């Protein structure tokens, strides 16, 4: 009897684990967007970083509205998927280099936010983009955690990705 219960539990775990990679595959889902908006409003700390810190910004990103932050996070997730970060097990450690993320985010903010374009110094724009990338990554991961339990492989990949982005590294 114990063996049957063990096998059933193992089978259930396998079925749940198989779904982990697809947890956040549909960023167009209204439930995903609503959860992301809630996370954005309530999140006080960057808890997905190896060393968590308060969610406070010194760059111009601090003036981005909640709607802009959510819109950016959704666009960022879609862009990452288009560049191979799909969340599938075969792609679990495929990471888009920071310089590519930064270039895409520079373009996105220049096109989408009127406050970004007048920022004259490239360093100021780079700081804004860096803050946005860290915040979006944190918010997306927390949203996924709220919607479904995440497997260890997903959490580990997120830790590696957040470290890469926070340290502005390509690998």
Secondary structure, 3 states (H helix, E strand, C coil): CHHHHHHHHHHHHHHHHHHHCCCCCCCCCHHHHHHHHHHHHHCCEECCCCCCEECCCCCHHHHCCHHHHHHHHHHHHHHHHHCCCCCCHHHCCCCCCHHHHHHHHHHHHHHHCHHHHCCCCHHHHHHHHHHHHHHHHHHHHHHHHHHCCCCHHHHHHHHHHHHHHHCCCCC
